[in-house]
Every structure is written in C-alpha cells, then in structure tokens.
Amino acid sequence: MSGWSALAHQGRLALGRQIAAWNAPRAAQQACLRRLLTLTAGSAFGAEHGLRPEMTVADWQGAVPVRE
C-alpha cells in the first residue's frame, strides 16, 4: 500500500467513526467519557476525585467541581 493510499484509508476510517458519532451522539459522548475516565482514574487527580471508568456523566459532574 502506497503512502497516499494508506492516508486515504485512514481518512475513510476516521470519517466512518465521525458519521457513527453523528448518528448516535449520546453513545459517542459516553464512550469518550469512558476513555477519559479510564486514562485518568489512576492519576493523582483521578484518585483525589474518585474517578472510575464506569461513572456516568452525572457521577462525574458530582465528583469534579467546576474550576476556573
């Protein structure tokens, strides 16, 4: 596969993911939150606020105060 065809392939994959997110925005946002919580759960910030990958948006909003 040439460089350009590999790039075009990756672009098609990204477009497919974007279309899926447009068609199911709630699921896409929940998946994004789950990824972020998975990445931050083991950090000092995550431990301080009790972050867990299975948290809902409401759980997260209650655990992390609004900051400036």
N, CA, C and O of each residue as an XYZ file, in Angstrom:
272
protein
N       0.860     -1.175      0.000
C       0.000      0.000      0.000
C       0.902      1.233      0.000
O       1.815      1.352      0.818
N       0.632      2.139     -0.925
C       1.449      3.356     -1.007
C       1.109      4.298      0.146
O       0.122      4.114      0.859
N       1.946      5.299      0.302
C       1.701      6.281      1.359
C       0.364      6.979      1.210
O      -0.356      7.181      2.188
N       0.035      7.350     -0.033
C      -1.231      8.065     -0.249
C      -2.430      7.161     -0.025
O      -3.434      7.604      0.534
N      -2.353      5.916     -0.445
C      -3.493      5.024     -0.238
C      -3.656      4.704      1.245
O      -4.781      4.542      1.720
N      -2.561      4.612      1.974
C      -2.643      4.398      3.424
C      -3.290      5.604      4.102
O      -4.106      5.454      5.011
N      -2.921      6.787      3.654
C      -3.506      8.008      4.202
C      -5.002      8.083      3.889
O      -5.805      8.442      4.750
N      -5.370      7.742      2.647
C      -6.778      7.750      2.264
C      -7.565      6.726      3.074
O      -8.699      6.988      3.473
N      -6.972      5.569      3.317
C      -7.623      4.534      4.117
C      -7.896      5.041      5.536
O      -8.993      4.864      6.065
N      -6.896      5.667      6.140
C      -7.067      6.206      7.492
C      -8.136      7.295      7.507
O      -8.914      7.393      8.456
N      -8.173      8.101      6.467
C      -9.203      9.138      6.364
C     -10.593      8.544      6.289
O     -11.521      9.052      6.918
N     -10.751      7.458      5.516
C     -12.059      6.795      5.424
C     -12.461      6.211      6.766
O     -13.628      6.288      7.150
N     -11.512      5.631      7.483
C     -11.817      5.087      8.813
C     -12.273      6.195      9.768
O     -13.252      6.035     10.497
N     -11.553      7.314      9.751
C     -11.905      8.443     10.625
C     -13.278      8.989     10.259
O     -14.070      9.318     11.143
N     -13.568      9.089      8.963
C     -14.875      9.571      8.533
C     -15.974      8.626      8.989
O     -17.042      9.072      9.408
N     -15.726      7.344      8.914
C     -16.706      6.369      9.391
C     -16.998      6.536     10.873
O     -18.151      6.464     11.297
N     -15.952      6.758     11.659
C     -16.148      6.983     13.107
C     -16.927      8.272     13.350
O     -17.777      8.323     14.239
N     -16.645      9.308     12.569
C     -17.341     10.573     12.738
C     -18.812     10.432     12.373
O     -19.671     10.961     13.078
N     -19.115      9.736     11.299
C     -20.511      9.525     10.898
C     -21.251      8.732     11.975
O     -22.399      9.040     12.295
N     -20.597      7.710     12.535
C     -21.213      6.937     13.614
C     -21.509      7.834     14.812
O     -22.559      7.695     15.440
N     -20.608      8.742     15.134
C     -20.824      9.672     16.256
C     -21.975     10.621     15.960
O     -22.758     10.936     16.856
N     -22.092     11.082     14.719
C     -23.209     11.965     14.356
C     -24.545     11.239     14.477
O     -25.553     11.831     14.863
N     -24.541      9.957     14.145
C     -25.778      9.175     14.183
C     -26.168      8.762     15.595
O     -27.342      8.493     15.851
N     -25.230      8.707     16.499
C     -25.501      8.300     17.886
C     -24.658      9.160     18.828
O     -23.718      8.655     19.443
N     -24.979     10.457     18.952
C     -24.128     11.343     19.741
C     -24.031     10.979     21.221
O     -22.964     11.110     21.821
N     -25.119     10.531     21.803
C     -25.074     10.174     23.230
C     -24.088      9.025     23.460
O     -23.271      9.080     24.379
N     -24.166      8.007     22.638
C     -23.250      6.870     22.770
C     -21.803      7.305     22.537
O     -20.895      6.843     23.228
N     -21.590      8.186     21.571
C     -20.238      8.672     21.290
C     -19.692      9.460     22.473
O     -18.523      9.312     22.831
N     -20.520     10.290     23.078
C     -20.065     11.074     24.225
C     -19.800     10.186     25.431
O     -18.841     10.414     26.168
N     -20.645      9.167     25.644
C     -20.420      8.245     26.752
C     -19.126      7.463     26.545
O     -18.381      7.234     27.499
N     -18.856      7.054     25.316
C     -17.615      6.335     25.020
C     -16.401      7.240     25.257
O     -15.381      6.790     25.780
N     -16.513      8.509     24.875
C     -15.424      9.462     25.095
C     -15.183      9.655     26.592
O     -14.037      9.655     27.042
N     -16.251      9.817     27.357
C     -16.111      9.975     28.810
C     -15.462      8.735     29.414
O     -14.591      8.849     30.276
N     -15.883      7.542     28.966
C     -15.314      6.297     29.487
C     -13.814      6.222     29.183
O     -13.032      5.808     30.040
N     -13.406      6.619     27.971
C     -11.975      6.618     27.629
C     -11.203      7.583     28.533
O     -10.140      7.241     29.051
N     -11.741      8.781     28.715
C     -11.062      9.776     29.557
C     -10.974      9.309     31.007
O      -9.945      9.485     31.660
N     -12.055      8.714     31.506
C     -12.041      8.230     32.882
C     -11.068      7.061     33.047
O     -10.415      6.942     34.084
N     -10.969      6.207     32.044
C     -10.016      5.094     32.098
C      -8.596      5.625     32.163
O      -7.767      5.110     32.913
N      -8.316      6.657     31.375
C      -6.968      7.234     31.350
C      -6.623      7.986     32.630
O      -5.464      7.994     33.046
N      -7.605      8.615     33.256
C      -7.321      9.468     34.415
C      -7.586      8.803     35.761
O      -7.200      9.343     36.797
N      -8.235      7.645     35.767
C      -8.598      7.002     37.034
C      -7.383      6.746     37.916
O      -7.476      6.888     39.135
N      -6.241      6.371     37.331
C      -5.047      6.066     38.115
C      -4.176      7.262     38.434
O      -3.146      7.115     39.092
N      -4.566      8.447     37.980
C      -3.759      9.641     38.236
C      -4.056     10.202     39.624
O      -5.010      9.786     40.282
N      -3.237     11.138     40.053
C      -3.475     11.792     41.346
C      -4.821     12.517     41.329
O      -5.571     12.457     42.303
N      -5.128     13.201     40.223
C      -6.411     13.902     40.099
C      -7.567     12.898     40.166
O      -8.568     13.133     40.843
N      -7.413     11.776     39.454
C      -8.455     10.752     39.465
C      -8.672     10.172     40.847
O      -9.809      9.965     41.271
N      -7.585      9.910     41.545
C      -7.699      9.372     42.907
C      -8.333     10.392     43.846
O      -9.156     10.038     44.691
N      -7.952     11.647     43.698
C      -8.496     12.706     44.549
C     -10.009     12.828     44.397
O     -10.712     13.136     45.360
N     -10.508     12.587     43.187
C     -11.938     12.773     42.916
C     -12.698     11.461     42.771
O     -13.891     11.469     42.467
N     -12.021     10.330     42.986
C     -12.683      9.029     42.920
C     -13.168      8.666     41.524
O     -14.227      8.057     41.374
N     -12.401      9.035     40.503
C     -12.814      8.754     39.133
C     -12.689      7.272     38.827
O     -11.701      6.629     39.185
N     -13.720      6.732     38.150
C     -13.762      5.329     37.752
C     -14.326      5.248     36.339
O     -15.186      6.054     35.986
N     -13.877      4.311     35.528
C     -14.351      4.216     34.146
C     -15.852      4.010     34.011
O     -16.429      4.404     32.997
N     -16.494      3.414     34.985
C     -17.929      3.122     34.883
C     -18.828      4.290     35.309
O     -20.051      4.147     35.331
N     -18.239      5.436     35.645
C     -19.028      6.588     36.085
C     -19.929      7.106     34.959
O     -19.577      7.045     33.782
N     -21.084      7.610     35.347
C     -21.964      8.288     34.401
C     -21.587      9.762     34.358
O     -20.767     10.225     35.151
N     -22.182     10.484     33.440
C     -21.931     11.929     33.365
C     -22.339     12.587     34.681
O     -21.627     13.450     35.195
N     -23.480     12.181     35.220
C     -23.949     12.761     36.485
C     -22.970     12.455     37.622
O     -22.698     13.324     38.451
N     -22.438     11.230     37.667
C     -21.432     10.876     38.684
C     -20.211     11.776     38.553
O     -19.712     12.314     39.541
N     -19.733     11.933     37.307
C     -18.558     12.751     37.051
C     -18.811     14.196     37.456
O     -17.956     14.828     38.076
N     -19.988     14.724     37.106
C     -20.309     16.103     37.466
C     -20.326     16.296     38.981
O     -19.932     17.351     39.477
N     -20.778     15.282     39.715
C     -20.800     15.372     41.169
C     -19.421     15.223     41.799
O     -19.174     15.731     42.893
N     -18.527     14.526     41.108
C     -17.207     14.242     41.678
C     -16.191     15.340     41.390
O     -15.279     15.556     42.189
N     -16.331     16.033     40.273
C     -15.337     17.024     39.863
C     -15.960     18.416     39.934
O     -16.874     18.721     39.168
N     -15.482     19.258     40.838
C     -16.046     20.601     40.963
C     -15.694     21.486     39.759
O     -14.685     21.275     39.086
N     -16.535     22.456     39.515
C     -16.269     23.439     38.462
C     -15.087     24.302     38.902
O     -15.025     24.751     40.046
N     -14.161     24.525     37.986
C     -12.978     25.315     38.306
C     -12.754     26.349     37.233
O     -13.218     26.199     36.103
N     -12.047     27.389     37.586
C     -11.700     28.420     36.613
C     -10.289     28.236     36.120
O      -9.818     29.015     35.291
